[in-house]
Amino acid sequence: MRYREMLTISIALDRAGARSLHEQLADQISAAIDAGTLARDARMPSTRTLATLFGVSRGVTSAAYDLLTERGYVHARSGSGTYVLGRKRPSVAQVRDEEKIIDMRPGLPSIEALPIKAWRAAWRQASYQAPPVSGPPMLGLPQLRSAITAHLQNTRGLVAPEHQVVVTSGLTDGLRMVLDAIASPRVAMEHPAPPSLWRAPRNTPIPLQGNEIPAACGAIVVSPDGHSATGQIMPAERRRELAGWAEATGGRVVEVIWDNIVRADANRLPRLVTISPGTCVVGSFADLLTPAVQLGYVLLPRELTTRISHLNRPSYIMQAAAAQLITTGVATRLTHRIGQLRARKRGIVDSYLTTMDAAGGNALLRMGPGKQASDVAAALLRRGVRTETLAPYHFSSSRVPQALLLGYGHLPDPLLRQALSVIMASGLL
């Protein structure tokens, strides 16, 4: 199989589902194209490759491609293969309409706290020296790895002498690299989870719900410091239980940590994180340095670093600039600043809506009896506010709770108040 024909998205086929397998496959591929995960002109795997990958007949994958062709998502080039057509380019009128919409989807970047002068100075300093011809070292620039170690100690009290810092291109890339190094065919993950997380494993993860641990599972992915969808913090007893499971079975606990967790006290740092020797930690600087930086890190037990089979490394100049920002204390100050901004914005949200759970710069708004989250989201969009349901966060066959997930940390205060006023005045809740 050629690398260019690999499918880079997670597909979950329910063989007992009401919809046929080829419809499920076509639906999930078209959703990925709509989301921009599969780029225009990307070459798709052959029908034979897909059939082998998912353990279905070639007739199923051929029918899926036929359906995608009918829908206008892909097209076949004679003698070359099948390629993504992508989404239709919006008209000028549509673009103007989009500009009027207040986007409250979670995960959108905020540049409100970014110190532009310090950012420019760091890039200027990094550009004074020519990058090495061979590129940065495999595990990352030594000065950046040392800076990340110090940053985690200063902001979280995290000291992990049994681990090595590995620089990555972001949270998703880091999680995939860790899971590939663990090499377990069965991975469990907290449910629900952001699509960027549950699509990171090569196979769809097993939903981790309640206190049960799936049998024959080699890795468990959790967000103990604040679940990104529900805002729940994992109790210390549960963390000890997972550490005991890992020690008894040889499995691995993979902790995803976020720099955007807001506490009740805006001046308080994220809570202390302690990890056992076999635990892996995955994080990124997307909230501190904007997602455009595409810079993350992994704390990996030393014995696993020899199993790294692939790693998308950030450029030399990006790593050097980030090292400068972190070493000079900019990242630490940003952690405090973002916490203060998020706490203030959270106060604005609480002044409008009270029945909500918190998760960093997101808030979960549960629907009342008989309300469908998708209907409410569609009605709010017609009123100029775009929200998100929990459907993309579910990767199991369980029923999706009726709730909206609102992102507010990226919005300027006036726009946030305007969006919340629309939600309150809609009469939909």
N, C-alpha and C positions, 0 to 999 in steps of 0.2 A: 504494500500500500504506500503510495507516495504521500509525503507530508502535506502537500497542498490539497490533498483530497480528504484530510481528516476533518471530522465534524467537531466544531469547537463549542457546541452548546450541549446541555444535558437534555435528554429525551426520556420521558417516563411513559411506557406503554402499559395500559391496563388491559390485560387479556380477558378479563371478566367484565369489562365495561360495556355500556350500551352502544357506544360508537365503535365502528370498525377500526381495525388497526391502521389502515392506510389513512383514514380520516384523522385519527389522533396524531399520526406522524405529520401529516400536512398541516394540521392546526398549529402544532408546536413550532414547526419550521417557519410558518408564516408569521407567527407571533414574534419570533426572534428577528425576522426581517423587519417587521413593523417597529420593533424596539431599537433597531440599528445594530443589534448584536452580530448579525450577518450582513456584511457590507455589500453594497452594489458591486457587481462584477466579480464577486468571490466565486471561486469554482467549488461546486458541490461534489461530495463523494459520489461514486458510481452507484447504481442500484445494487450491484453485486456486493460492493463494500458495505452499504447500509444494511443489506440483508444479513450479512455475516455479523455485523456489529450488534444488531438487535435480536438475532436468532429468529428471524422471520423469513418467509419465502420471498424470492425475488419479485413475485407478482404483487406482493404488498407494497414494496418500495416503488415499483414501477407505477402502480396505481396512485401512490402518494405524489409522485412527480407529475403525473398527468393532471392531478387535481390542482397542484400548485401552478402548473402551466396555464390551466383554465382560469385560475384566479389572477393571473398576471404577475406572479411572484418570481418565477424562474423561466428561463428559456434555454432550449438546447441548440448548441452550435454543432453543425455537422462535422463529425470526425474529431471533435474537441472535448465535448462534455456538456454538462448542465451548469448554468451560471445564474447568479442572483440578479434579478432585474431591479430590485429595491423598490422603495416607496415612490409614488409619483411626487414630483416637485410641486410644492404648493404655489398657487397663483399669488399675485401681488395682493389681491383683496384678502386672501386667506392669511397671508403673512401679517397684514395690518390687523386683522381680527385677533391673531395670536398674540400680538403685542399688547393688546388690551386685557388679556387674561392674566389674572394673578395666579401664579403657579405655586400651589401648596403641597406638591408631591415631596415625599421625604428624599433625603440624599442629595439635594441640590447644594452647590457650593456657596459659601459666604466669603466675601472679600472685605467685609466691614472692618475687621480687626487687622488685616494684613498690613504690616509696615512697609510701604512701597520703597521708601528710601533705603531701609536696611536690606530689602530684597535686591534692589538694584546694585547696592554696594557689594553684596555677597557674590553676585554674578560677575561683577567687574573684577573683583579680587580673584575669582576662580579662573577668569580668562587670561590672567597675566602669564600663566605657564601653559605651554603646549601640552595637550594630553598625550600619554604614552601611545605608541603605535599599537601595542598589543591590547589597549583598552584597560579598564580598571581590573583589579584582582578579582578572582572568582567570587569570593565572599563579600567583596565590597572594599572601598578605600579604608585603610586602617584608621585614618583620622575620623571618618564618618562613623565607623563601628564603635570607636571609643566614645565619640560624642553621643551616640544613641544610648550606650550603656550608662553614661553619666546622666542623660536626660531622664531615663526611666528610673534611676535611683533618686534624682531630685524631685520628680513629679509624682512618683508612686511608691518610693521606698523599696523598689524592687532590686534585689541583689541576687544574682544567679551565677555563681562561680562555676557551676557544672555545665553551663550553656555557652554557646558561641552566638554572637550576633551575625546574621546574614542579611545583607541589603537586598531588597527586592524591588520590583516595579509596581508594587501596590499590594493591597490586602488580598485580592482574589488570586493574583499570581503567587503570593507567598503561601496562601492556604493550599493551593494546588501542589506547589513544590513540596510542602510538608507531607501532605497525604501520599504523594508519589514516593517519598522517601520511606514512609511507614509501610507502604505497599500492602495494605489490607484490602481485600475485595469487598469487605463489609464495613461501611462507615456510618455511624449514627450521628444525628445532628439535632439540636434543639428545634422544636417545631412550634410556631412558624419561624421562618428565617428569611432574610433578604434574598432575592433571586441571585445576587452576586455571590452569596455564600453557598446556597444549596446547589448551584450549578457548577461550583468549583470542582467537586470530586468527579472522577471519570464516569462513575455510575451514580444514579440518583441515590442519595443517602437514605438511611432508615430513620423515620421520624422518632425522636426521643421525647416521649411524653410521660409526665408523671415521674415516679422514681424508679421505674423499671429500666433495666439495661438489656438491650437485645442480646440474644445468645450468639456466640461465635462472632462477636463484633471486635474488630481490631483497633478501632479509633473512635473517639467520641469528641465532637466539636461543640463547644459551649461558649457562651458569652456571660461569664459570671458577674462582671462588674456592672451589668445593666443590659438586659435584652433589648435589641434594637427595635423590636416590634411591640413588645408588651411593657418594657420598662422595668421588668422584674429583676431584682438582684438575687443571685443565688445564695442561699443560706450557707454559712460556714460548714454546717454539718453535712450538707450535700456535697460540698467540695471535698471534704475529708472522705466521704463515701466513694466518690469517683477516684480519688487518689488511692484508696485501698483496693478498689477494683483493678486499677492499672498495675499495682504492685503484685496482686494475686494472679492476674491472668497474663501479664506481659503486654497488655494493651497500652495505648497512648491516649492521654487527654490533651486535646488541642484547645487552648483558650484564645478567643478573639477579643482583643481589648480595644476600646474606643477612647479617643482623646476628647470627645465631645460630651462626655457624661456631665450632667449638671446636678449639683447637690443643692439642698435647701439653703445652705450657706454659700453664697457666691464666692467668698474668699477662700473656701476650703478646697484643697486639692482632691483629685480622685482618690478613692479609698485605697488603703494599702493592699497590694497584691502579693501574695506569697505563693510560690509554685514548688511542686515537688521535683526531684531531680529528673524524672522521666517525662515531665510535662513539656509540651511545646507551646510557644506563645506567638501569635500572629498579630501584627498591628500595622498602621500606616500613618502618614502625616497629611492625609487628605484634608482633614479639618483645620490643621494648623497652617499648611502651606498651599492650600487649594488642590483639588483633584488633578489639575493640569500638570502638577509636578510629577505625578506617578512615581512616588517614592514610598516604600514601605520597609518593614523589617521583620525578621523572624528570630526568636530565641530558640535555638535548637540544641538538644542534648548533643554533646560532642561526638558520641558514637554514630549519630545519624547524619552528620555532615559529610561523611564519606559516601553516603548513599544518594547524594544529590545528583540527579540524572540530567536535569535541565534547569536553567535559571535565566530569566530575562533581566539582564542587568541594566540599571539606569546608566546614562552616559557619564563619562568622567566629569565633565563640567557640572552636571546636575548634582552629582555626589559631592563634589568639592564645594559648590555653593551651599548645599544643605549643611555640610559640616561646619561651614563658617557661621551660618545662622544659628545652629544649635550650640556651637562652642561659645559664641558671644552672648548666650543667654536669651536670644530672641524667642526661641521656641518655648522656653519656660515662661517668659512673660506673656506670650500668646496664650498659653494654657490658662493662665489666670484671667486674661482679658476675655477670652472666649467664654469662660465660665461665667463671668460677670454679665456679658451680653446675653447669653442664653437664659440666665436667671431672670434678667429684666424682661426679656421677651416672654418667658414663661409666665411672669406676673401679668403681662398684658393678656395672654391667652386665658389665664384663670379668671380675669375680670369679666370675660365674656362667657366662657364655658366652664362648667364645674365638674361634669361627669366624665373626667378624662384621666388616662394613665400617662405617665411621662416616660420618655426614653430619649435623653439627650435633647436634640433639637426637634424631636417629633412628639406628637401627642395622639393618643388613640381615643377616638370618639365612638362609643358603642351606640348602636341603633336601638330605638325603642321597639316594643312588640309590634310585629307585622311590618316593620320597615325593611326594605331591601337596600343594602349599601350601594349596589350598582345603580339603582334607580335614583337614589339621593345624589350620588356623584354626578350622574348625567344631568340632573336638574340644576345642580350647582354650577356645572360647566356652562350651561345655557345662561346662567346669571353672571358669568365672568370669573369663576373661581374653580381651578382644577385641583382635584383631590385624588387620593388613591384608596382603593379598597384593599382588604387583606388577601384577596385571591392570588396575586403573584407571589405571596409569601408562603403559600401552602404547597407542599410537594407530596402530600399523601391523599388518600381517598376520603379522609375524614371531612365532615361538613365544615365549611368555611364560616367562621363567626361573622355576623353582620356588624361591621364596624368600618369607620374611615380612619386612615392613618394620615395625619396632617403634618407636613413639614413646615416649621415656622422659623427656624434658626437663621435662615438665609435672607429673610424678608426685612427690609427697612421698617421701622416702627409704623410710619403712616400707612404703608401698604398692608402691613399685618392687621392693623385696626380696621382698614377698609374691608379686607377679606372676611374678618370675623363678624363685622357688621352685616355683610351680605348673608353669611351663614345663619346668623341669628334672625335676620328679617325674612328669611326664606320660608319659615314655617314648616320645614321638612323634617325636623328632628323629633 
